[in-house]
Amino acid sequence: MMSMVGSIALLSALPVLIKSTLASVDYPPLPEDLTTPYQQRLAIYGPNAVSVGWNTYGTLDQSCVKYGTGPEALNLQACSSQSMTYGTSRTFSHTVILTDMIPATTYYYKIVSTNSSVENFLSPRTPGDQTPFNLDVVIDLGVYGADGFTRSASKAKRETIPCIDPDLNHTTIGRLAETVNDYEFIIHPGDFGYADDWYLKPKNLLDGKDAYQAILEQFYDQLAPIAGSKAYMAGPGNHEADCTEIPFTAGLCPEGQRNFTDYMHRFGQTMPTAFPSRSSNQTAQALASKARSLANPPFWYSFEYGMVHITMINTETDFPSAPDGQGGSADLESGNFGRPNQQVDFVEADLASVDRTVTPWVIVAGHRPWYTTGSDGCKPCQAAFENLLYRYGVDLGVFGHEHNSQRFLPVINGTADPKGMTDPQAPMYIVSGGAGNIEGLSSVGSKPSYTQFAYADDYSYSTLRVLDRNRLQVDFIRSSTGEILDSSTLYKSHDVPFVVQ
């Protein structure tokens, strides 16, 4: 990898160097039918609702999806008149909401186009459904091929950018495809595609904004076979913020490639706000209503599925000293996306509203961890959120940013909970950032005393197995082989309806 100084000098010269860009950029070819759907993505939108998002290379007056409970019985239809794009994008984003769905039922759907196929998905489980299920956690996942990384990941740390010919077998996405019947949805809190690393490939150095857009198109095309069949719940990471993450070079990014623009266009209409409370407690109902009013998808929101309440937070902006925010350490000057204190107020109202008799398990997911090996983690994130997670009895914190896999004992303020994995008051934390990207894997480095597992030898991700209302199993999976690298079970009695510590 070139030095930071060298990278900045080269990038600063790009406006002078750029002559002709499109000929060498690896854009996917344009289809003859510009209504052809690409980059499909599903999301849990409500207790009985699923959003269907996709992109086309032409604008649509009306976007429609036919759906039903059989491949030959697509007797329902939902439509939208929204067709969104931004200045540097070749594509238009569309979103349609499918409603009034029977819970936990296989539905078939077809995006209305002269060139689309019938796909299927499982509708959301009702909050409170006690059926065991699995969900996968994938974070820090980049494009593969000439603009990204390849299957050969072993020992590939950040210092050695892989530049060999692509294997054309994306290890993590391939594993998600092979195990597609083993999990019911995916959460991905941050870092999609790594388009802002376009400058790491010499062939892109004269392409600027087009290389950035081409990588986004490639990546979301690669992800579509998974995201188009499983609900794919997105959260923001630092690589969504700007067309280049190198400090002081944001001026090289055109307006459409700053401030999470693509992320907002792609996921802003597909993610939920917060679910209405199913609790009989009126205070819980009022707090859930407050959380809905404070939610700001796709940056912070929550949803419920069976025995789990999941809260997605934004570790990049909208809290004091946020790294990617105004005056933040990353010098990207992104956000704010809400009113002062809106995100923190949302998190508190949302967590306080959870009735453990309905959804016993509470998971908070975000991008930057405050507990991690090899570094001090995100201290501003810790200051903004850790006490809220502890106060309201969050069971598991899920993070990425470090490109490896890590698991810690339940911990608060840097001290392991003396109860360990049996009825701790503190949350258990994991890092699941080893899915694979152009920057390679992060060395494990030093391990805090409460570290239970750390792995950086190959690409990996995690599976959360909700066994029952008292047991949550966390497995780390090696992407290339499917072997379980580490397995642990958290036991919680969940005998208090509303936790306040």
Protein Blocks (a to p, Z undefined) as FASTA:
>chain_A
ZZfklmmmmmmmmmmmpmbfmlmpccdcddfblmbcghiacddfbfkbccdddddfbdcf
bdcddddfbfklcfbccddfbdcddfklcbdcdddddehiaehiacddddddfbdcdddd
dddddehiacdcdddddehiacedjklccfblghpafklccfbdcehiafklmmmmmmmm
mpfbdcdeejehjlmmmmmpmklmmnmmmmmmmmmmmmmmmmmmmmmmbccdddddfklm
pmbfbghilmmpcfklgghlmmmmmmmmmpcfbdcdfbfbfklmmmmmmmmmmgccfkbc
cddehjbccddddfkgopehiaklghianonogajfbdehklmmmmmmmmmmpcfklmmp
acdddfbdcbdghiabjfklmmmmmmmmmmnopabdcdehiacdddddddeehiacfklm
nopabdcddddfknopfklpadfbjadfklcbdcfkbccddddddfblmbccdddddfkn
opafbdcddddfklafbacZZ
